[in-house]
Amino acid sequence: MYTLYYFPDACSLATQVVLHELDQAVEIIDVQKVEDFSAINPVATVPFLVNKETGTSRREGAAVILHLLNKHENTLLPAAGDARDQAIQDIMFANATMHPAYSRLFFIAQHISDEQTQKKAFEVATAAINNLWQVVEDQLATQKFLGGDQPSTADIMLTVYSRWGGSFPVEIEMGPNTQKMLAAVLKMPSFERALAAEQKQSAA
Ligand SMILES: N[C@@H](CCC(=O)N[C@@H](CS)C(=O)NCC(=O)O)C(=O)O
């Protein structure tokens, strides 16, 4: 049994989806309802995962997900060889390259108030994001998902980030292969369940 600290619609949503894929029980806690989250996680970022049986905790999205995939039997991460290396590369691409590219949008909206400077910054950040989605599009030219025929962890992570662009005055461009991949991941029962759980918590 796990406790997952999350922020609605944030990258922690991917961790919750993975937990459902692994059939692991999870209680989710919205950090906005926690009085002093930095006392629990000094870095104050989500996802933050606590194993309720051992009391041990994990932070950093990619490390949290790899910890879960190494611990619980699954088909999301190939067991060995080149396929496993590629899957880990895809996870790191999502977490350490695409996520920070989107994070710039949040930073610009929060910290750049001059209209012209903000517009220019959004343009530069959007071009970088679109370039990364083109990399995804090219990788999906010969396969439905980044890992092959079935959704991989990286597909789940990218789908979570793809939902963020709508909150900003930017035109994010995704190719047809990417759009099909995202639509398929959005329909996964584990993804729908994770979204519903967050919505239920927010309403409570
Ligand atoms: N390197 C961290 C970054 C995670 C991250 O930026 N999470 C965002 C939500 S998507 C967050 O917690 N932001 C709040 C903050 O940075 O204070 C990870 O991969 O877990």
The ligand as an ORCA input file, in Angstrom:
! r2SCAN-3c Opt
* xyz 0 1
  N      12.657     16.767    -10.805
  C      11.357     16.610    -10.198
  C      10.483     17.721    -10.746
  C       9.042     17.468    -10.495
  C       8.229     18.725    -10.667
  O       8.671     19.753    -11.189
  N       6.982     18.637    -10.199
  C       6.128     19.764    -10.245
  C       4.720     19.375    -10.649
  S       4.632     18.704    -12.286
  C       6.111     20.377     -8.869
  O       6.063     19.692     -7.872
  N       6.178     21.702     -8.809
  C       6.122     22.413     -7.581
  C       7.414     23.088     -7.291
  O       8.386     22.929     -8.041
  O       7.444     23.791     -6.285
  C      10.762     15.244    -10.532
  O      11.057     14.732    -11.608
  O      10.020     14.693     -9.709
*
